[in-house]
Each structure stands twice: as C-alpha cells, then as structure tokens.
Amino acid sequence: MNAFRLLGDMTHLFSVLVLLLKIYATKSCSGVSRKTQELYMLVFVARYLDLFTDYISLYNSVMKVVFITSSAAIVWCMRRHPQVRRTYDKEQDTFRHVVLVAAAFLLALIFNERFTFREICWAFSIYLEAVAILPQLVLLQRSRNVDNLTGQYVFFLGAYRALYILNWIYRYFTESHHSRWIPWLAGLVQTALYADFFYYYFLSWKNNVKLELPA
C-alpha cells in the first residue's frame, strides 16, 4: 500500500458513490450507460474470484465486496427499479459492448502471465476494464449535455486510473521485480480514452459553464 494506490482506491470508490447518489437521489439514470455498468460488474466478478479463497487483508476483502455489490446494485436499478429503469435511454446507449467482451476474452487467452483459469480471468478483467468506459463516453457524446453528477462520476473514474499509473511507477522503483506489463499497457489505454473528456471537463470548470461534449 502507498499513497497513490490509496488515493486511487478512494477516488474509485467516490466515483461509484457519486453514481449511486445520482440514481437513488434523483430516481433517474439519464445519461448513464447501462452497458458500461454491466461491463464493470463483469470486470469485478472476473477479477475477484479469489475473494473466498485467498485472504490478503480486511481492507482488500472489503473493497472487493464493495465494488462487486455496488456495480450489481447499479445494474439492478437500471434494469428492475420501476422508476429508474424508465429513465434509461436505450435509443442512445447502442454501443455493441459484446464486441468488447469478446475482444478482451481473446486477448486474455493469448496474452496472460500463466495459462490458468484464474490468470486468464484476471487478464480478461484488466483488458475489459481498459475499454469498459467506451459505451459511456459514446452516450455522453450523443446526448452532448452532461449533468453535473454524471460528469463527476466519469471524471473521478478517470482520475482513479491515472492515480493507479502513478502507483505502478512508484512500485516499479521501490519494489524489486515489480513489473506487470499487462495492467500497465491496459491502464495507459484506459487513461488515454479519458483524455478528450478531461479536456472538456477542465474547460467547463474553468469557465464555470455546464459540461458539454462535442458530437
């Protein structure tokens, strides 16, 4: 554990809390991609298969449970909650996320640290997380006007990944033999996908205007 990882975890947790606040307080999921949320739920389930077999620390176990349950709660609300599901914009959220799942699985079969079930699932979750935000970014570009809570959710989600890159750099120089190229490359790709959003988020904050993405 180091400061960058702790900040990354807290930023990630805060992004989820912001999204839950939006859904439960407003009873609306307008502007939120259900496909992105389903991808994240799949990411967490695949990555944390060791939850009941490998104990690392109480902190580690709690964070795993929080991310799995929170993502499941968000997907459930968007699919089943009588008020929330009516606000889901199915016509705009049309990104073919199945393609992302298939591509991530194929990469995991080819590029992994060990060809075992757990390691393939771990690699799959890393590859999928790198592109899971794409349906959300496409939805925001189509709808253009982004409400404050949705914008903050995406911003903190991107900030979490940027902080994790700093965590990896720190560990590379302070821990012997800490070198895992799969999460490094996937993390760089994921952060790059947020670059355009960060730019317009910064402009809206600087000019004190509502966030609006170009079509």
Accessible surface in RSA format (square Angstrom, percent):
REM  Atomic radii and reference values for relative SASA: ProtOr
REM  Chains: A
REM  Algorithm: Lee & Richards
REM  Probe-radius: 1.40
REM  Slices: 20
REM RES _ NUM      All-atoms   Total-Side   Main-Chain    Non-polar    All polar
REM                ABS   REL    ABS   REL    ABS   REL    ABS   REL    ABS   REL
RES MET A   1   132.19  68.5  60.70  40.2  71.49 170.2  61.59  52.4  70.60  93.5
RES ASN A   2    22.35  15.4  11.20  10.8  11.15  26.8  19.19  46.2   3.15   3.0
RES ALA A   3    68.62  63.1  56.13  86.6  12.50  28.4  62.17  87.6   6.45  17.1
RES PHE A   4    70.42  35.2  70.42  43.6   0.00   0.0  70.42  42.7   0.00   0.0
RES ARG A   5    60.27  25.3  60.27  30.7   0.00   0.0   4.83   6.6  55.44  33.6
RES LEU A   6    77.86  43.4  77.86  55.7   0.00   0.0  77.86  54.7   0.00   0.0
RES LEU A   7    97.20  54.1  97.09  69.5   0.11   0.3  97.09  68.2   0.11   0.3
RES GLY A   8     0.00   0.0   0.00   N/A   0.00   0.0   0.00   0.0   0.00   0.0
RES ASP A   9    11.41   8.0  11.34  11.3   0.07   0.2   1.32   3.1  10.09  10.1
RES MET A  10    75.69  39.2  71.36  47.2   4.33  10.3  42.74  36.3  32.94  43.6
RES THR A  11    20.89  14.9  16.90  17.1   3.99   9.5   6.49   8.7  14.40  21.8
RES HIS A  12     8.45   4.6   8.45   5.9   0.00   0.0   2.29   2.4   6.16   7.2
RES LEU A  13    38.26  21.3  38.26  27.4   0.00   0.0  38.26  26.9   0.00   0.0
RES PHE A  14    95.08  47.6  94.14  58.3   0.94   2.4  95.01  57.6   0.07   0.2
RES SER A  15     0.00   0.0   0.00   0.0   0.00   0.0   0.00   0.0   0.00   0.0
RES VAL A  16    12.02   7.9  11.87  10.7   0.15   0.4  12.02  10.4   0.00   0.0
RES LEU A  17    92.34  51.4  87.80  62.8   4.53  11.4  88.28  62.0   4.06  10.9
RES VAL A  18     8.74   5.8   7.11   6.4   1.63   3.9   8.74   7.6   0.00   0.0
RES LEU A  19     0.65   0.4   0.38   0.3   0.27   0.7   0.65   0.5   0.00   0.0
RES LEU A  20    32.71  18.2  32.17  23.0   0.55   1.4  32.71  23.0   0.00   0.0
RES LEU A  21   101.21  56.4  93.80  67.1   7.41  18.6  99.99  70.2   1.22   3.3
RES LYS A  22    11.28   5.5  11.28   6.9   0.00   0.0   1.10   1.0  10.18  10.8
RES ILE A  23     0.77   0.4   0.77   0.6   0.00   0.0   0.77   0.6   0.00   0.0
RES TYR A  24   103.60  48.4  98.18  55.9   5.42  14.1  80.40  60.4  23.20  28.6
RES ALA A  25    69.85  64.2  30.05  46.4  39.80  90.5  40.62  57.2  29.24  77.4
RES THR A  26    75.78  53.9  49.45  50.1  26.33  62.8  56.73  76.2  19.05  28.8
RES LYS A  27    79.70  38.9  75.31  46.2   4.39  10.5  45.35  40.8  34.35  36.6
RES SER A  28    21.07  17.8  21.07  28.1   0.00   0.0  15.25  32.5   5.82   8.2
RES CYS A  29     0.18   0.1   0.00   0.0   0.18   0.4   0.00   0.0   0.18   0.2
RES SER A  30    57.70  48.8  57.55  76.8   0.15   0.3  20.62  43.9  37.08  52.0
RES GLY A  31    15.45  19.0   0.00   N/A  15.45  19.0  12.09  33.2   3.36   7.5
RES VAL A  32     1.32   0.9   0.11   0.1   1.21   2.9   0.11   0.1   1.21   3.3
RES SER A  33     0.00   0.0   0.00   0.0   0.00   0.0   0.00   0.0   0.00   0.0
RES ARG A  34    41.86  17.6  41.86  21.3   0.00   0.0   0.00   0.0  41.86  25.4
RES LYS A  35    39.59  19.3  39.59  24.3   0.00   0.0  18.45  16.6  21.14  22.5
RES THR A  36     0.00   0.0   0.00   0.0   0.00   0.0   0.00   0.0   0.00   0.0
RES GLN A  37     4.46   2.5   4.46   3.3   0.00   0.0   0.00   0.0   4.46   3.4
RES GLU A  38    30.11  17.3  25.83  19.5   4.28  10.2  17.45  33.8  12.66  10.3
RES LEU A  39     2.80   1.6   2.70   1.9   0.10   0.2   2.80   2.0   0.00   0.0
RES TYR A  40     8.18   3.8   8.18   4.7   0.00   0.0   8.07   6.1   0.11   0.1
RES MET A  41    57.72  29.9  57.61  38.1   0.11   0.3  48.48  41.2   9.24  12.2
RES LEU A  42    67.95  37.8  65.55  46.9   2.40   6.0  67.95  47.7   0.00   0.0
RES VAL A  43     0.00   0.0   0.00   0.0   0.00   0.0   0.00   0.0   0.00   0.0
RES PHE A  44     6.29   3.1   6.29   3.9   0.00   0.0   6.29   3.8   0.00   0.0
RES VAL A  45    68.40  45.0  65.81  59.6   2.59   6.2  66.85  58.1   1.55   4.2
RES ALA A  46    11.97  11.0   6.67  10.3   5.30  12.1   9.95  14.0   2.02   5.4
RES ARG A  47    40.99  17.2  28.01  14.3  12.98  30.9  14.56  19.9  26.44  16.0
RES TYR A  48    37.67  17.6  32.86  18.7   4.81  12.5  11.30   8.5  26.37  32.5
RES LEU A  49    70.77  39.4  49.35  35.3  21.41  53.8  53.19  37.4  17.58  47.3
RES ASP A  50    24.24  17.0  23.94  23.8   0.30   0.7   2.59   6.1  21.65  21.6
RES LEU A  51    28.84  16.1  15.62  11.2  13.22  33.2  15.98  11.2  12.87  34.6
RES PHE A  52   184.01  92.1 149.11  92.4  34.90  90.8 155.50  94.3  28.51  81.6
RES THR A  53    95.83  68.2  59.95  60.8  35.88  85.5  67.30  90.4  28.53  43.1
RES ASP A  54    62.88  44.0  55.79  55.5   7.08  16.8  21.19  49.9  41.69  41.6
RES TYR A  55   158.92  74.2 125.76  71.6  33.16  86.3 105.13  79.0  53.79  66.3
RES ILE A  56   114.86  65.4  87.45  65.1  27.41  66.1  91.33  65.8  23.52  63.8
RES SER A  57    41.33  34.9  37.98  50.7   3.36   7.7  35.05  74.6   6.28   8.8
RES LEU A  58   126.17  70.3 123.24  88.2   2.93   7.4 123.24  86.5   2.93   7.9
RES TYR A  59    69.68  32.5  60.81  34.6   8.87  23.1  66.99  50.3   2.69   3.3
RES ASN A  60    21.21  14.6  19.60  18.9   1.61   3.9   3.33   8.0  17.89  17.3
RES SER A  61    23.19  19.6  23.10  30.8   0.09   0.2  17.50  37.3   5.69   8.0
RES VAL A  62    72.96  48.0  70.42  63.8   2.54   6.1  72.96  63.4   0.00   0.0
RES MET A  63    19.24  10.0  19.20  12.7   0.04   0.1  11.95  10.2   7.29   9.7
RES LYS A  64    13.67   6.7  13.53   8.3   0.14   0.3  10.95   9.9   2.72   2.9
RES VAL A  65    66.63  43.8  65.49  59.3   1.14   2.7  66.63  57.9   0.00   0.0
RES VAL A  66    46.20  30.4  44.39  40.2   1.81   4.4  46.02  40.0   0.18   0.5
RES PHE A  67     7.72   3.9   7.72   4.8   0.00   0.0   7.72   4.7   0.00   0.0
RES ILE A  68    39.05  22.2  38.87  29.0   0.19   0.4  39.05  28.1   0.00   0.0
RES THR A  69    75.62  53.8  69.49  70.4   6.13  14.6  60.31  81.0  15.31  23.1
RES SER A  70    11.95  10.1   7.31   9.8   4.65  10.7  10.59  22.6   1.36   1.9
RES SER A  71     4.76   4.0   3.57   4.8   1.19   2.7   4.73  10.1   0.02   0.0
RES ALA A  72    40.73  37.5  36.58  56.4   4.16   9.5  37.10  52.2   3.63   9.6
RES ALA A  73    34.38  31.6  26.61  41.1   7.78  17.7  33.97  47.8   0.41   1.1
RES ILE A  74     3.30   1.9   3.13   2.3   0.17   0.4   3.30   2.4   0.00   0.0
RES VAL A  75    11.24   7.4  11.24  10.2   0.00   0.0  11.24   9.8   0.00   0.0
RES TRP A  76   137.74  55.3 133.09  64.4   4.65  10.9 116.83  62.3  20.91  33.9
RES CYS A  77     0.57   0.4   0.57   0.6   0.00   0.0   0.00   0.0   0.57   0.6
RES MET A  78     1.07   0.6   0.00   0.0   1.07   2.6   0.00   0.0   1.07   1.4
RES ARG A  79   107.22  45.0  95.85  48.9  11.37  27.1  23.95  32.7  83.27  50.5
RES ARG A  80   151.77  63.7 140.76  71.8  11.01  26.2  27.30  37.3 124.47  75.4
RES HIS A  81    30.71  16.8  30.71  21.3   0.00   0.0  12.73  13.1  17.97  20.9
RES PRO A  82    77.29  56.3  76.65  69.9   0.63   2.3  77.07  63.6   0.21   1.3
RES GLN A  83    86.14  48.2  83.64  61.1   2.49   5.9  16.44  35.0  69.70  52.9
RES VAL A  84     1.44   0.9   1.44   1.3   0.00   0.0   1.44   1.2   0.00   0.0
RES ARG A  85   116.78  49.0 104.63  53.3  12.15  28.9  17.57  24.0  99.21  60.1
RES ARG A  86   177.59  74.6 141.06  71.9  36.53  87.0  70.99  97.0 106.60  64.6
RES THR A  87    49.10  34.9  33.51  34.0  15.59  37.2  41.86  56.2   7.24  10.9
RES TYR A  88    25.97  12.1   9.80   5.6  16.18  42.1   8.42   6.3  17.55  21.6
RES ASP A  89    55.52  38.9  48.77  48.5   6.75  16.0  19.61  46.2  35.91  35.8
RES LYS A  90   141.88  69.2 137.07  84.1   4.81  11.5  79.83  71.9  62.04  66.1
RES GLU A  91   149.16  85.6 130.92  99.0  18.24  43.4  58.76 113.7  90.40  73.8
RES GLN A  92    57.62  32.2  56.47  41.3   1.15   2.7   5.90  12.6  51.72  39.2
RES ASP A  93     3.54   2.5   0.28   0.3   3.26   7.7   1.01   2.4   2.53   2.5
RES THR A  94    64.27  45.7  49.97  50.7  14.30  34.1  44.39  59.6  19.88  30.1
RES PHE A  95    51.48  25.8  46.31  28.7   5.17  13.4  51.17  31.0   0.31   0.9
RES ARG A  96   183.58  77.1 175.84  89.6   7.74  18.4  64.10  87.6 119.48  72.4
RES HIS A  97    33.64  18.4  33.64  23.4   0.00   0.0  21.82  22.5  11.82  13.8
RES VAL A  98   104.01  68.4 103.28  93.5   0.73   1.8 103.97  90.3   0.04   0.1
RES VAL A  99    81.19  53.4  78.53  71.1   2.65   6.4  81.05  70.4   0.14   0.4
RES LEU A 100    19.97  11.1  19.27  13.8   0.69   1.7  19.48  13.7   0.49   1.3
RES VAL A 101    40.54  26.7  40.54  36.7   0.00   0.0  40.54  35.2   0.00   0.0
RES ALA A 102    59.95  55.1  48.57  74.9  11.39  25.9  56.14  79.1   3.82  10.1
RES ALA A 103    49.17  45.2  41.77  64.5   7.40  16.8  48.36  68.1   0.80   2.1
RES ALA A 104     3.08   2.8   1.09   1.7   1.99   4.5   2.45   3.4   0.63   1.7
RES PHE A 105   101.42  50.7 101.42  62.8   0.00   0.0 101.42  61.5   0.00   0.0
RES LEU A 106   104.96  58.5 104.66  74.9   0.30   0.7 104.96  73.7   0.00   0.0
RES LEU A 107    74.28  41.4  74.28  53.1   0.00   0.0  74.28  52.2   0.00   0.0
RES ALA A 108     0.00   0.0   0.00   0.0   0.00   0.0   0.00   0.0   0.00   0.0
RES LEU A 109    64.57  36.0  54.51  39.0  10.06  25.3  54.51  38.3  10.06  27.1
RES ILE A 110   105.77  60.2  78.02  58.1  27.75  66.9  82.72  59.6  23.05  62.6
RES PHE A 111    95.61  47.8  92.86  57.5   2.75   7.1  95.61  58.0   0.00   0.0
RES ASN A 112    33.48  23.1   9.29   9.0  24.19  58.3   0.09   0.2  33.39  32.3
RES GLU A 113    69.49  39.9  36.96  28.0  32.53  77.5  24.91  48.2  44.58  36.4
RES ARG A 114   144.01  60.5 137.51  70.1   6.50  15.5  61.09  83.5  82.92  50.3
RES PHE A 115   145.34  72.7 119.21  73.8  26.13  68.0 119.21  72.3  26.13  74.8
RES THR A 116    64.14  45.6  57.37  58.2   6.78  16.1  61.21  82.2   2.94   4.4
RES PHE A 117   148.74  74.4 136.90  84.8  11.84  30.8 140.33  85.1   8.41  24.1
RES ARG A 118   102.14  42.9  96.73  49.3   5.41  12.9  41.88  57.2  60.26  36.5
RES GLU A 119    26.93  15.5  26.73  20.2   0.20   0.5   1.38   2.7  25.55  20.9
RES ILE A 120    19.65  11.2  19.65  14.6   0.00   0.0  19.65  14.2   0.00   0.0
RES CYS A 121    20.04  15.2  18.90  21.1   1.14   2.7   1.39   3.5  18.65  20.1
RES TRP A 122    43.16  17.3  42.81  20.7   0.36   0.8  27.99  14.9  15.17  24.6
RES ALA A 123     0.04   0.0   0.04   0.1   0.00   0.0   0.04   0.1   0.00   0.0
RES PHE A 124    18.05   9.0  18.05  11.2   0.00   0.0  18.05  10.9   0.00   0.0
RES SER A 125     0.00   0.0   0.00   0.0   0.00   0.0   0.00   0.0   0.00   0.0
RES ILE A 126    17.34   9.9  15.74  11.7   1.60   3.9  15.88  11.4   1.46   4.0
RES TYR A 127    27.67  12.9  22.94  13.1   4.73  12.3  23.24  17.5   4.44   5.5
RES LEU A 128     0.00   0.0   0.00   0.0   0.00   0.0   0.00   0.0   0.00   0.0
RES GLU A 129     1.94   1.1   1.94   1.5   0.00   0.0   0.39   0.7   1.56   1.3
RES ALA A 130     5.84   5.4   5.57   8.6   0.27   0.6   5.77   8.1   0.07   0.2
RES VAL A 131    33.03  21.7  33.03  29.9   0.00   0.0  33.03  28.7   0.00   0.0
RES ALA A 132     0.00   0.0   0.00   0.0   0.00   0.0   0.00   0.0   0.00   0.0
RES ILE A 133     0.00   0.0   0.00   0.0   0.00   0.0   0.00   0.0   0.00   0.0
RES LEU A 134    40.88  22.8  40.88  29.2   0.00   0.0  40.88  28.7   0.00   0.0
RES PRO A 135     0.94   0.7   0.00   0.0   0.94   3.4   0.00   0.0   0.94   5.9
RES GLN A 136     0.08   0.0   0.08   0.1   0.00   0.0   0.00   0.0   0.08   0.1
RES LEU A 137    19.82  11.0  19.81  14.2   0.01   0.0  19.81  13.9   0.01   0.0
RES VAL A 138    34.96  23.0  34.95  31.6   0.01   0.0  34.96  30.4   0.00   0.0
RES LEU A 139     2.74   1.5   2.43   1.7   0.31   0.8   2.57   1.8   0.17   0.5
RES LEU A 140     1.45   0.8   1.45   1.0   0.00   0.0   1.45   1.0   0.00   0.0
RES GLN A 141    67.38  37.7  66.63  48.7   0.74   1.8   9.38  20.0  58.00  44.0
RES ARG A 142   111.44  46.8  85.63  43.7  25.81  61.5  35.51  48.5  75.93  46.0
RES SER A 143    42.81  36.2  22.34  29.8  20.47  47.1  26.86  57.2  15.95  22.3
RES ARG A 144   102.04  42.8 102.04  52.0   0.00   0.0  26.51  36.2  75.53  45.8
RES ASN A 145    89.03  61.4  74.41  71.9  14.62  35.2  12.36  29.8  76.67  74.1
RES VAL A 146     2.71   1.8   0.10   0.1   2.61   6.3   1.66   1.4   1.05   2.9
RES ASP A 147    49.43  34.6  44.25  44.0   5.18  12.2  35.96  84.6  13.47  13.4
RES ASN A 148   106.76  73.6  92.07  89.0  14.68  35.4  40.20  96.7  66.56  64.3
RES LEU A 149    43.77  24.4  42.79  30.6   0.98   2.5  42.79  30.1   0.98   2.6
RES THR A 150     0.49   0.3   0.39   0.4   0.10   0.2   0.49   0.7   0.00   0.0
RES GLY A 151     2.16   2.7   0.00   N/A   2.16   2.7   2.16   5.9   0.00   0.0
RES GLN A 152    47.89  26.8  47.85  35.0   0.03   0.1   2.80   6.0  45.08  34.2
RES TYR A 153     5.64   2.6   5.64   3.2   0.00   0.0   1.69   1.3   3.96   4.9
RES VAL A 154     0.00   0.0   0.00   0.0   0.00   0.0   0.00   0.0   0.00   0.0
RES PHE A 155    60.33  30.2  60.33  37.4   0.00   0.0  60.33  36.6   0.00   0.0
RES PHE A 156    52.19  26.1  52.19  32.3   0.00   0.0  52.19  31.6   0.00   0.0
RES LEU A 157     3.02   1.7   3.02   2.2   0.00   0.0   3.02   2.1   0.00   0.0
RES GLY A 158     0.00   0.0   0.00   N/A   0.00   0.0   0.00   0.0   0.00   0.0
RES ALA A 159    21.97  20.2  19.00  29.3   2.97   6.8  21.80  30.7   0.18   0.5
RES TYR A 160     8.41   3.9   8.41   4.8   0.00   0.0   2.78   2.1   5.63   6.9
RES ARG A 161    10.80   4.5  10.80   5.5   0.00   0.0   0.83   1.1   9.97   6.0
RES ALA A 162    35.59  32.7  32.31  49.9   3.28   7.5  33.18  46.7   2.41   6.4
RES LEU A 163    37.03  20.6  37.01  26.5   0.02   0.1  37.03  26.0   0.00   0.0
RES TYR A 164    36.15  16.9  36.15  20.6   0.00   0.0  24.17  18.2  11.98  14.8
RES ILE A 165    26.97  15.4  26.97  20.1   0.00   0.0  26.97  19.4   0.00   0.0
RES LEU A 166    78.39  43.7  76.88  55.0   1.51   3.8  77.01  54.1   1.38   3.7
RES ASN A 167     1.60   1.1   1.60   1.5   0.00   0.0   0.00   0.0   1.60   1.5
RES TRP A 168    25.63  10.3  25.63  12.4   0.00   0.0  13.07   7.0  12.56  20.4
RES ILE A 169    87.60  49.9  85.19  63.5   2.41   5.8  87.57  63.1   0.04   0.1
RES TYR A 170    96.03  44.8  89.60  51.0   6.43  16.7  54.78  41.2  41.25  50.8
RES ARG A 171    62.50  26.2  62.50  31.9   0.00   0.0   4.49   6.1  58.02  35.2
RES TYR A 172   111.09  51.9  97.46  55.4  13.64  35.5  49.46  37.2  61.63  76.0
RES PHE A 173   156.64  78.4 122.32  75.8  34.32  89.3 126.34  76.6  30.31  86.7
RES THR A 174    78.82  56.1  40.96  41.5  37.86  90.2  47.74  64.1  31.08  47.0
RES GLU A 175    71.72  41.2  63.44  48.0   8.28  19.7  33.67  65.1  38.04  31.1
RES SER A 176    99.08  83.7  66.25  88.4  32.83  75.6  46.64  99.3  52.44  73.5
RES HIS A 177   186.52 101.9 142.03  98.7  44.50 113.8 105.22 108.4  81.31  94.6
RES HIS A 178    25.42  13.9  19.05  13.2   6.37  16.3  11.92  12.3  13.50  15.7
RES SER A 179    72.17  61.0  47.79  63.8  24.38  56.2  23.64  50.3  48.53  68.0
RES ARG A 180    84.44  35.5  83.76  42.7   0.68   1.6  26.72  36.5  57.72  35.0
RES TRP A 181   122.55  49.2 121.95  59.0   0.60   1.4  99.56  53.1  22.98  37.3
RES ILE A 182     0.59   0.3   0.10   0.1   0.49   1.2   0.19   0.1   0.40   1.1
RES PRO A 183     8.36   6.1   7.69   7.0   0.67   2.4   7.98   6.6   0.38   2.4
RES TRP A 184    61.39  24.6  60.33  29.2   1.06   2.5  60.62  32.3   0.76   1.2
RES LEU A 185    98.43  54.8  97.91  70.0   0.51   1.3  97.98  68.8   0.45   1.2
RES ALA A 186    11.14  10.2   4.60   7.1   6.54  14.9  10.32  14.5   0.82   2.2
RES GLY A 187     1.43   1.8   0.00   N/A   1.43   1.8   0.94   2.6   0.49   1.1
RES LEU A 188   100.10  55.8  95.41  68.3   4.70  11.8  95.64  67.2   4.47  12.0
RES VAL A 189    76.80  50.5  73.48  66.5   3.32   8.0  76.77  66.7   0.03   0.1
RES GLN A 190     2.94   1.6   2.94   2.1   0.00   0.0   0.00   0.0   2.94   2.2
RES THR A 191    31.04  22.1  29.79  30.2   1.25   3.0  29.80  40.0   1.23   1.9
RES ALA A 192    66.57  61.2  47.59  73.4  18.97  43.2  55.17  77.7  11.40  30.2
RES LEU A 193    52.76  29.4  40.76  29.2  12.01  30.2  44.65  31.4   8.11  21.8
RES TYR A 194     0.00   0.0   0.00   0.0   0.00   0.0   0.00   0.0   0.00   0.0
RES ALA A 195    58.35  53.6  48.96  75.6   9.39  21.4  53.02  74.7   5.33  14.1
RES ASP A 196    71.20  49.9  64.29  64.0   6.91  16.3  37.52  88.3  33.68  33.6
RES PHE A 197     3.98   2.0   1.78   1.1   2.19   5.7   2.66   1.6   1.32   3.8
RES PHE A 198    50.06  25.0  46.62  28.9   3.44   8.9  46.81  28.4   3.25   9.3
RES TYR A 199   123.36  57.6 116.42  66.2   6.94  18.1  85.26  64.1  38.10  47.0
RES TYR A 200    58.67  27.4  56.83  32.3   1.84   4.8  25.67  19.3  33.00  40.7
RES TYR A 201    45.34  21.2  45.28  25.8   0.06   0.2  25.75  19.4  19.59  24.1
RES PHE A 202   104.16  52.1 102.04  63.2   2.12   5.5 104.16  63.2   0.00   0.0
RES LEU A 203    55.55  30.9  55.55  39.7   0.00   0.0  55.55  39.0   0.00   0.0
RES SER A 204    12.45  10.5   9.60  12.8   2.86   6.6   3.49   7.4   8.96  12.6
RES TRP A 205   181.69  72.9 161.98  78.4  19.71  46.3 140.27  74.8  41.42  67.2
RES LYS A 206   136.41  66.5 107.90  66.2  28.50  67.9  58.11  52.3  78.29  83.4
RES ASN A 207    86.87  59.9  65.09  62.9  21.78  52.4  19.96  48.0  66.91  64.7
RES ASN A 208   139.13  95.9 116.75 112.8  22.38  53.9  28.23  68.0 110.89 107.2
RES VAL A 209    90.75  59.7  73.17  66.2  17.58  42.4  81.57  70.9   9.18  24.9
RES LYS A 210   134.49  65.6 109.41  67.1  25.09  59.7  74.10  66.7  60.39  64.3
RES LEU A 211    14.59   8.1  10.63   7.6   3.97  10.0  10.63   7.5   3.97  10.7
RES GLU A 212    84.10  48.3  70.10  53.0  14.00  33.3  16.74  32.4  67.36  55.0
RES LEU A 213     4.82   2.7   4.65   3.3   0.18   0.4   4.82   3.4   0.00   0.0
RES PRO A 214    46.64  34.0  43.79  39.9   2.85  10.4  46.06  38.0   0.59   3.6
RES ALA A 215   108.36  99.6  49.68  76.7  58.68 133.5  70.62  99.5  37.74 100.0
END  Absolute sums over single chains surface
CHAIN  1 A    11427.7       9992.3       1435.4       7643.1       3784.6
END  Absolute sums over all chains
TOTAL         11427.7       9992.3       1435.4       7643.1       3784.6
